[in-house]
Amino acid sequence: MPNKDLLNFLTELSINNSKEWMDENRSWYEQEKASFLESVAEILAQLSKWQPGFSELRPKDCVFRQNRDIRFSANKAPYKSNMAAYFSVGGKKSEGPGYYVHVQPGASFVGGGIWMPAAPILKKIRQEIDYSGGELKKLLLSPEIKENFGEMQGAKLKTSPKGFEKDHQYIEYLRYKSFILSHPFSDEEIRSGAFVASSLEAFSKMRPFHAFLNSAISTTDEDDILL
């Protein structure tokens, strides 16, 4: 599982971010990647108990590539200075909510929700907030959510979205373009060896939030007409 060796590796990689350094330290990288994959497999096994669809995923399919896409970036560093994985039924391109783990020296965290959904999915989430915003508000203001994740995160519109009045009772939530909960981990917590257990504990507390999002995106056009 992630430990001080992974943090040390990522620290060195951020300082020596070059193909030459990576080639010289390939065995170290492969060792830390294998350890991270073991953690991903542990997380995936528990998620599969919560929701059978996760059992169709393979650990390696959840982990992001270490190489950066530098084609359109001013930053030409070839590698990411973190290791990360995303878990969502249907894979990384799923339109549904997912869980995310991110290990990086001084900036590790876990997250969950939906990041920048496509327009049809965003429309459904906003419709659900319009109909059941009180449920979302109660959830986000609950002690379990507030104490572990703080405020819901994500980019927002500066004004009201099309089709909604600026004085809508749930305009605060309707303005969101992403719907994310996040919990940070210190380097000490990563080194403690409890990263997998702590991640799963955080994910468990996100489940009602995911249930709300899943309910929203499972709404069909026919449901909208009936409503």
Long-range contacts (C-beta under 8 A, 24 or more apart in sequence): 1-35, 1-38, 1-39, 1-42, 1-193, 1-195, 1-196, 2-35, 2-36, 2-39, 2-83, 2-103, 2-108, 2-190, 2-195, 3-35, 3-190, 3-191, 3-193, 4-190, 4-191, 5-31, 5-32, 5-35, 6-32, 6-35, 6-36, 6-83, 6-103, 6-190, 7-103, 7-105, 7-187, 7-190, 7-191, 10-81, 10-82, 10-83, 10-103, 10-104, 10-105, 11-105, 13-79, 13-81, 14-81, 14-105, 17-77, 17-78, 17-79, 17-81, 18-78, 19-78, 22-78, 22-79, 29-66, 32-83, 33-63, 33-66, 33-83, 36-63, 36-83, 36-85, 36-103, 37-63, 39-101, 39-195, 39-196, 40-85, 40-101, 42-196, 43-85, 43-87, 43-99, 43-101, 43-196, 43-199, 43-200, 43-203, 44-87, 46-200, 47-87, 47-99, 47-203, 50-204, 50-207, 51-89, 53-89, 53-90, 54-87, 54-89, 56-89, 57-87, 57-89, 57-91, 59-85, 61-91, 61-92, 62-86, 62-87, 62-92, 81-105, 82-107, 95-121, 95-217, 96-213, 96-214, 96-217, 97-179, 97-209, 97-210, 97-213, 97-214, 99-203, 99-206, 101-199, 103-190, 103-195, 105-187, 106-187, 107-184, 108-184, 108-185, 108-186, 108-187, 108-189, 108-190, 109-182, 109-183, 109-184, 109-185, 110-182, 110-183, 110-185, 110-198, 110-199, 110-202, 110-203, 111-180, 111-181, 111-182, 111-183, 112-180, 112-181, 112-182, 112-202, 112-203, 112-206, 112-209, 112-210, 113-152, 113-154, 113-178, 113-179, 113-180, 113-181, 113-206, 113-209, 113-210, 113-213, 114-178, 114-179, 114-180, 114-213, 114-217, 115-154, 115-178, 115-180, 116-155, 116-177, 116-178, 117-178, 117-179, 117-217, 121-217, 122-177, 124-216, 124-217, 124-219, 125-179, 125-213, 125-216, 125-217, 126-161, 126-164, 126-174, 127-216, 127-219, 127-224, 128-212, 128-215, 128-216, 128-219, 129-170, 129-173, 129-174, 129-216, 130-164, 130-168, 130-170, 130-174, 131-227, 132-212, 132-215, 133-169, 133-170, 133-173, 133-174, 134-170, 135-212, 136-170, 136-173, 136-212, 137-170, 137-173, 139-208, 139-209, 139-212, 140-173, 140-209, 144-205, 145-181, 145-205, 145-209, 148-183, 148-202, 148-205, 149-181, 149-182, 149-183, 149-202, 149-205, 149-206, 150-182, 152-176, 152-179, 152-180, 152-181, 153-178, 153-180, 153-181, 153-182, 154-178, 154-179, 154-180, 179-209, 179-213, 181-206, 181-209
